[in-house]
Amino acid sequence: MSSLAGKTLFITGASRGIGLAIALRAARDGANVAIAAKTAEPNPKLPGTIYSAAKEIEAAGGKALPLMVDVREEAQVRDALAKTVETFGGLDIVVNNASAISLTDSQATDMKRFDLMHQINSRGTFMVSKFAVPYLEKSANPHILMLSPPLDLKEKWFAAHTAYSMAKYGMSLVVLGLAGELRRKGIAVNALWPRTTIATSAIRNLLGGDSLMRASRTPEIIADAAHMLFCKPAKEITGQFLIDDTFLYENGVREFDHYRVDPSVALANDFFVPDDSKPPVSLAKLG
């Protein structure tokens, strides 16, 4: 399978950034996309709402269903999944992209923020996946994808921001567990993570501003890798912790320069990429 035409995706946090990029890539095939996100009103610091995302998806060739969903709320998650199936007739792919971040050490992390990260990242991912399973069981090629890192449990990934790392690795533990639980049902459960920083609002507003944005790749590299994964038979690839460029390279992609925000700047490594994962192409500046 090389197209997602007619497939239905449920994507959390799809009003902007990586979630929206995955939605638009699927939309170009003619897919149906449920946009499960919290932003209904424009925010000057965060571009995009569920409604603007819906317009972009439909302009790209897909069908869109904007759903205001807080992944911490069980009733909202249940209702959104049911509405998606009612609208499009089924569910094929779930993308757990919604995530909260705070790169603070233990003394600077207030417990309200700790709870928020764990409720959205770990618990939200578990809950969305849990309630999606009965629908996915009816799909011909069901996939669940977490935007979460490989389980590389090194001290350096935790020391500076223990709470955030716990929450992100919590998403990856859901991958590990559900892949084993759902293998007999033929539902693929995988994780995808970027080798480099990705040019999103989080990078601009929280991590490094415009300088780190220039050293990043665009969200389209994640979208292309996710699309390639979703086109594979679910029974043949599950329980994998994939790095975007390595996965694309292993599947025949050789051109990566067009993903760079600024080719004159060396690419910045993202968190959580294991030391033994070597980039398939140079991350140095071009020219």
Secondary structure by P-SEA (a helix, b strand, c coil): ccccccbbbbbccccccaaaaaaaaaaaabbbbbbccccccccccccccaaaaaaaaaaabbbbbbbbcccccaaaaaaaaaaaaaacccccbbbcccccccccccccccaaaaaaaaaccaaaaaaaaaaaccccccccbbbbbbcccccccccccccccaaaaaaaaaaaaaaaaaaaacccccbbbbbbbbcccccccccccccccaaaaaacccaaaaaaaaaaaaaccccccccccccaaaaaaaacccccccccccccccccccccccccccccccccccc
